[in-house]
Amino acid sequence: MDYDVIVIGGGPGGYLAAERLAHAGRKVLLAEKAYLGGTCLNVGCIPTKTLLAGAKEYVHARDSAKFGIVAENVTYDWAVMQAWKNEVVEKNRNAVAFAEKKLGVEVVTQEAKLLGPGKVEIAGVVYQAENIIIATGSVPVMPPIPGAKDNPAVIDSTGALGLPSVPKRLCVIGGGVIGVEFASLFASLGSTVEVVEMLDEIVPFMDKDMAPVLRRAMKSVKFSLGCKVEKIEGGTVCYRTKEGAEAKAEADVVLMAVGRKPAVEGWGAKEAGLDYTGKGVVVDQRLRTNLPQVWAIGDVTGKSLLAHAAYRMADVAAADILSGGKAAEAGNFMRYDSIPWAVYGMPEAAGIGLTQQEAAKRGIKTISSTLPLRVSGRFVAENGFAAPGSVKLIAEEGTKKILGIHIVGAYASEIIWGASAVLEEELTVEDLRQLVFPHPTVSEVIREAAWALEI
């Protein structure tokens, strides 16, 4: 064999799997057709959050008078924000490349094709490996809306990151995570933003009590819900409202943000006999595919299109390979209910576990409590009494086991990891009540929510 492991795809899942395996002494080849870091690092998570960080600094400076800090004529420089974004991306990409090199991972910047178990073709050369990991990621969904194709006014998320200037008018088609984050970014910088969403609420996987909190907090964004886009004429988005009326959103830029889909085409999945659907490559809890010694991780599985989910999948697949398939016996397998999610807009939102609606679909009876973040003295001190935010805690009625924790408000993305530990350890309400949270912190509202539950 040429290698112990060949990894196809250098995004978060792919490069981390390569690192884990190389650290354990395996000979690893990592093939990435574009840039190390994949979508997340280059045109997704990192550049988006870098621009959002700048927007947050601008908003905080602009609105700081209530804290006794007076900053007059606050402005922003989009070109400098873009330059900082590019620097952050480049240096992070270089850091990934350095980590791979330090651990002895051989990286090739070429498109790889799966030929079958143990065989991969790269630039016309066939390489062999005992194990193969597929980590080809996902691609933006571009629905066949009349007038969208080849329309210079219509862009995807990658295009939005590279806009030469902040648009005066922006229409976002899609109210999911990507749409909400970009709406928040550009609205905070002065764009007139309208989000057109086909469903009745934004961020459909959020708890139905929490999504409206996030939406109402984004006061400078117009949300048109339950609306179906019928065509796009230049920068005019023509849609039909929930009531059946015709309506239009006039924009300089139209952002298509209806989601992403697993990249299952173009790298030999069909030819190799891999079991997959439009929803992704079929895998078990150990990320094994139907082909022997072939694993699939990250977005391409369609299980959870999140970078940190890909990280966890990388760990599981690597452990499965290193243990000869015995890692699962020790509990090292995928548990999707304990993967947190986060929306990094203004304000943030994050959650983990089941919503009450999901629990009901599974036939689980629940109890819940919801508290505003302003019960935290620190939250009020740093955000003000009118700042939006709340925590919702969901537990099983009989066992009192915590099933879900959902947060809207500042710092949500930094708090949610603790909730992940709560669900992983299957803590009960009483267990959570006994945990000691530092005071004053915003996170201690989770403990207060546990005490607010009537058990």
C-alpha positions in Angstrom: 0.0 0.0 0.0 1.2 3.5 -0.8 -0.5 5.0 2.3 -2.3 3.9 5.4 -5.0 6.5 4.8 -6.0 8.8 1.9 -8.3 11.7 2.8 -10.3 13.3 0.0 -11.1 16.9 0.9 -9.2 19.4 3.1 -12.0 21.1 4.9 -12.4 21.0 8.7 -13.3 17.3 8.8 -10.7 16.3 6.3 -7.7 18.2 7.6 -8.5 17.2 11.2 -8.9 13.5 10.4 -5.5 13.7 8.6 -3.9 15.3 11.7 -5.4 12.8 14.1 -4.2 9.8 12.0 -0.8 11.3 11.3 -0.3 12.1 15.0 -0.9 8.4 15.7 1.9 7.4 13.3 -0.1 6.6 10.2 1.1 7.6 6.7 -1.5 10.0 5.4 -2.2 11.6 2.0 -4.6 14.6 2.0 -6.0 15.7 -1.4 -7.7 19.1 -1.6 -8.6 20.6 -5.0 -8.6 24.2 -3.9 -7.6 25.5 -0.5 -6.9 23.9 2.8 -9.7 24.7 5.3 -12.5 24.2 2.8 -15.6 26.3 2.7 -15.5 27.1 6.4 -12.1 28.7 6.5 -12.0 30.3 3.1 -15.6 31.4 2.1 -17.7 30.5 5.1 -17.4 30.5 8.9 -14.2 32.4 9.4 -14.5 35.3 6.9 -18.2 35.8 7.7 -17.5 36.0 11.5 -14.5 38.3 10.8 -16.7 40.8 9.0 -19.4 40.4 11.6 -16.8 41.2 14.3 -16.1 44.4 12.5 -19.8 45.2 12.2 -20.3 44.6 16.0 -17.4 46.9 16.9 -19.0 49.6 14.7 -22.4 49.2 16.3 -21.0 49.1 19.8 -19.0 52.3 19.2 -22.0 54.0 17.6 -24.3 53.1 20.5 -21.9 53.4 23.4 -23.2 56.7 24.8 -25.5 54.9 27.3 -22.4 53.4 28.9 -20.7 56.8 29.2 -18.5 56.4 26.2 -19.1 59.2 23.6 -17.7 58.5 20.1 -18.6 61.1 17.6 -19.0 60.6 13.8 -18.4 56.8 14.0 -17.8 55.3 10.6 -16.5 52.1 9.1 -14.1 51.4 6.2 -15.4 48.4 4.2 -12.1 48.1 2.3 -10.2 47.8 5.6 -12.7 45.3 6.9 -12.2 43.2 3.7 -8.4 43.4 4.1 -8.6 42.2 7.7 -10.9 39.4 6.6 -8.4 38.3 3.9 -5.5 38.4 6.4 -7.4 36.3 8.9 -8.3 33.7 6.3 -4.8 33.6 4.8 -3.0 33.2 8.2 -5.4 30.6 9.4 -5.0 28.7 6.1 -1.2 28.8 6.6 -1.6 27.6 10.1 -3.5 24.5 8.9 -0.9 23.9 6.2 1.9 24.1 8.9 0.0 21.7 11.2 -0.3 19.1 8.3 3.4 19.5 7.4 4.6 19.3 11.0 2.7 16.0 11.5 4.0 14.5 8.3 0.8 14.6 6.3 1.4 14.7 2.5 -0.8 17.3 1.0 -1.6 17.5 -2.8 -3.5 20.4 -4.3 -5.3 18.3 -6.9 -8.8 16.9 -7.4 -9.1 13.3 -6.3 -11.4 10.6 -7.6 -12.5 7.6 -5.7 -12.1 4.5 -7.8 -13.2 2.0 -5.2 -12.1 0.5 -1.9 -8.4 1.3 -1.4 -7.9 3.2 -4.7 -7.9 6.9 -5.5 -6.9 8.6 -8.7 -5.1 12.0 -8.5 -3.9 13.8 -11.6 -4.0 10.6 -13.6 -2.0 8.6 -11.0 -3.6 5.8 -9.0 -2.8 5.7 -5.3 -3.6 2.9 -2.9 -4.4 3.0 0.8 -5.7 0.6 3.3 -8.3 3.2 4.4 -10.1 6.1 2.6 -12.0 9.0 4.2 -14.4 11.1 2.0 -14.7 14.7 3.1 -15.8 16.5 0.0 -18.1 19.0 1.8 -21.1 20.8 0.4 -22.1 23.4 -2.2 -24.6 26.2 -2.2 -28.1 25.4 -3.4 -29.1 27.5 -6.4 -32.9 27.0 -7.0 -34.1 27.3 -10.6 -35.9 30.6 -10.0 -36.6 32.3 -13.4 -34.2 35.2 -13.8 -31.6 34.1 -11.3 -29.1 32.3 -13.6 -26.5 34.6 -15.1 -28.0 37.6 -13.4 -25.2 39.9 -12.2 -27.3 41.2 -9.4 -27.7 37.7 -7.9 -24.9 36.3 -5.8 -24.3 33.4 -3.3 -22.6 33.6 0.1 -19.1 33.6 -1.5 -20.1 36.5 -3.7 -21.4 38.4 -0.6 -18.1 38.0 1.2 -16.3 39.7 -1.7 -18.7 42.6 -2.5 -16.6 45.7 -3.4 -19.0 47.9 -1.3 -21.8 47.6 1.1 -25.1 47.6 -1.0 -27.7 50.3 -0.3 -30.4 47.7 -0.8 -30.1 44.0 -0.2 -32.7 41.3 -0.7 -31.9 37.9 0.9 -33.7 34.9 -0.4 -33.7 32.4 2.5 -34.1 33.0 6.3 -31.8 30.2 7.4 -28.4 30.6 9.2 -26.6 32.0 6.2 -29.4 34.4 5.3 -29.8 35.7 8.8 -26.1 36.3 9.4 -25.6 38.2 6.2 -28.8 40.2 6.8 -27.5 41.1 10.3 -24.1 42.1 8.9 -25.3 44.4 6.1 -28.2 45.9 8.0 -25.8 46.9 10.8 -23.7 48.6 8.3 -26.6 50.7 6.9 -28.1 48.5 4.1 -31.8 48.4 3.7 -32.4 44.6 4.0 -35.4 42.5 3.3 -35.4 38.7 3.9 -37.8 36.7 1.8 -38.5 33.3 3.4 -40.8 30.6 2.1 -41.5 29.1 5.6 -43.5 30.7 8.3 -40.5 31.4 10.5 -36.7 32.0 10.2 -34.1 29.4 11.1 -36.5 26.4 10.9 -34.6 24.2 13.2 -34.9 26.6 16.1 -37.5 26.1 18.9 -40.7 27.8 17.8 -40.7 30.0 20.9 -37.1 31.2 20.3 -37.0 31.9 16.6 -39.4 34.8 16.9 -37.2 36.3 19.7 -34.3 36.3 17.3 -36.3 37.8 14.4 -37.9 40.5 16.5 -34.5 41.5 17.8 -33.3 42.2 14.3 -35.4 45.4 14.1 -33.6 46.9 11.1 -34.4 43.9 8.9 -37.7 43.4 7.1 -38.8 39.8 7.2 -41.3 38.6 4.6 -42.3 35.2 5.8 -44.4 32.5 4.1 -43.5 34.0 0.8 -42.6 32.2 -2.4 -40.2 33.8 -4.9 -41.6 33.5 -8.4 -39.0 35.3 -10.5 -36.1 37.8 -10.4 -35.9 40.7 -12.8 -32.5 42.4 -12.5 -32.5 43.4 -8.8 -36.3 43.1 -8.4 -37.4 40.0 -6.5 -41.0 39.1 -7.3 -42.7 37.0 -4.8 -46.2 35.9 -3.7 -47.2 36.4 -0.1 -48.8 33.9 2.2 -52.1 35.4 1.4 -51.6 35.0 -2.3 -50.9 38.7 -3.1 -48.1 39.7 -5.5 -45.2 41.7 -4.0 -41.8 42.9 -4.9 -38.5 43.6 -3.2 -36.3 46.2 -4.9 -32.6 45.6 -4.4 -29.2 46.4 -5.7 -27.9 43.0 -4.7 -29.9 39.7 -4.3 -28.3 37.1 -2.1 -29.4 33.6 -2.7 -29.1 31.9 0.7 -31.5 28.9 0.6 -28.9 26.5 2.1 -26.3 24.1 1.0 -26.3 20.5 -0.2 -23.8 17.6 0.1 -21.2 17.5 -2.7 -21.8 14.0 -3.9 -21.0 14.4 -7.5 -17.8 14.8 -9.5 -15.4 12.6 -7.4 -16.5 9.1 -8.4 -19.1 8.2 -5.8 -21.4 6.6 -8.4 -18.7 4.9 -10.3 -17.1 3.4 -7.1 -20.5 2.0 -6.0 -20.8 4.2 -3.0 -24.3 4.3 -1.4 -25.6 7.9 -1.5 -28.7 10.0 -2.1 -29.3 13.7 -2.8 -29.2 14.0 1.0 -25.6 12.7 1.3 -23.4 9.7 1.6 -25.0 7.0 3.7 -23.0 6.2 6.8 -23.5 4.5 10.2 -22.7 5.8 13.6 -19.0 5.1 13.0 -19.1 7.0 9.7 -18.5 3.8 7.7 -20.0 3.7 4.2 -21.2 0.6 2.4 -17.7 0.2 0.9 -15.2 -1.7 3.0 -12.6 0.6 4.7 -14.2 3.7 3.3 -15.5 6.4 5.7 -17.4 9.6 5.0 -17.4 12.7 7.3 -18.7 16.2 7.4 -21.2 17.9 5.1 -21.0 15.2 2.5 -22.9 12.9 4.8 -25.8 15.4 5.1 -26.1 14.6 8.8 -25.1 17.9 10.1 -23.7 20.7 7.9 -21.6 22.3 10.6 -17.8 22.6 10.8 -17.8 21.4 14.4 -19.9 18.4 13.5 -17.3 17.6 10.9 -14.6 17.9 13.6 -16.4 15.4 15.7 -16.9 13.1 12.7 -13.2 13.3 12.0 -12.5 12.2 15.5 -14.9 9.3 15.3 -13.7 8.0 11.9 -10.0 8.3 13.0 -10.7 6.5 16.2 -12.6 3.7 14.3 -9.6 3.3 12.0 -7.0 3.4 14.8 -8.9 0.9 17.0 -9.7 -1.5 14.2 -13.4 -0.8 14.7 -13.5 -1.2 18.5 -13.8 2.5 19.4 -17.6 2.4 19.2 -17.6 -0.2 22.0 -16.2 2.4 24.3 -18.8 4.9 23.3 -16.9 6.7 20.6 -19.6 7.1 18.0 -21.8 9.9 16.6 -24.6 11.3 18.8 -26.2 13.9 16.7 -28.6 15.2 19.4 -25.7 16.6 21.3 -24.2 18.7 18.4 -24.7 22.4 19.2 -25.5 25.0 16.6 -25.0 28.7 16.5 -26.1 31.8 14.6 -23.6 34.6 14.8 -25.7 37.6 14.0 -26.7 40.5 16.2 -27.9 39.1 18.5 -26.5 35.6 18.5 -28.5 32.5 18.9 -27.4 29.0 19.9 -28.9 25.7 20.9 -28.4 22.0 21.5 -30.6 19.0 21.8 -34.3 18.7 21.1 -36.8 21.5 20.7 -40.2 20.9 22.2 -41.6 20.4 18.8 -39.0 17.6 18.0 -39.6 16.0 21.3 -43.4 15.9 20.7 -42.8 14.2 17.3 -40.8 11.5 19.1 -43.6 11.0 21.6 -41.7 12.5 24.5 -43.6 14.5 27.1 -41.6 17.5 28.2 -41.5 20.3 30.7 -39.8 23.6 30.0 -38.9 27.0 31.4 -37.9 30.2 29.7 -36.1 33.1 31.4 -34.9 36.5 30.0 -31.2 37.1 30.0 -31.7 40.3 31.9 -32.0 38.3 35.1 -28.2 38.2 34.8 -26.7 41.3 36.3 -23.7 41.1 34.0 -25.9 40.8 30.9 -27.7 44.0 31.9 -24.5 45.8 32.8 -22.9 45.0 29.4 -26.0 45.2 27.1 -28.6 47.3 28.8 -32.1 46.5 30.1 -33.7 46.6 26.7 -31.3 44.1 25.1 -33.1 41.1 23.7 -32.3 37.6 24.9 -33.6 34.5 26.7 -32.8 31.0 27.6 -35.2 28.0 27.2 -34.6 24.8 29.1 -36.4 21.6 28.0 -36.5 18.4 30.1 -38.3 15.0 29.9 -41.4 15.0 32.1 -40.8 11.7 33.8 -37.0 11.3 34.1 -36.4 15.1 34.4 -33.4 14.5 32.0 -32.3 17.6 30.2 -33.2 17.3 26.5 -32.5 20.7 25.1 -31.1 24.1 25.9 -31.7 27.1 23.6 -30.4 30.6 23.9 -30.9 33.9 22.0 -28.8 36.8 23.0 -25.2 38.1 23.3 -22.5 35.4 24.1 -24.9 32.5 23.1 -22.3 30.9 20.9 -19.7 30.9 23.7 -22.1 29.5 26.3 -23.5 26.6 24.4 -20.5 24.3 24.8 -21.5 23.9 28.5 -24.9 22.8 27.4 -23.2 20.2 25.2 -21.6 18.6 28.3 -25.0 18.6 30.1 -26.6 16.6 27.3 -23.6 14.3 26.7 -23.6 13.3 30.4 -27.4 13.0 30.4 -27.8 15.3 33.4 -31.2 15.8 35.0 -32.7 19.0 36.2 -31.5 18.2 39.8 -28.0 17.6 38.5 -28.0 20.9 36.7 -29.2 22.7 39.8 -26.2 21.5 41.7 -23.6 22.8 39.2 -21.8 25.9 40.2 -21.7 28.7 37.6 -19.3 31.7 38.2 -21.1 34.9 39.2 -21.7 37.3 37.6 -21.9 35.5 34.2 -24.6 35.3 31.6 -24.3 31.5 31.6 -25.8 31.2 35.1 -29.2 32.0 33.6 -29.1 28.3 32.5 -29.0 27.3 36.2 -31.8 29.8 37.0 -33.9 28.2 34.3 -33.3 24.8 35.9 -34.7 26.2 39.2 -37.6 27.8 37.3 -38.7 24.3 36.2 -41.6 22.9 38.2 -40.6 19.4 39.1 
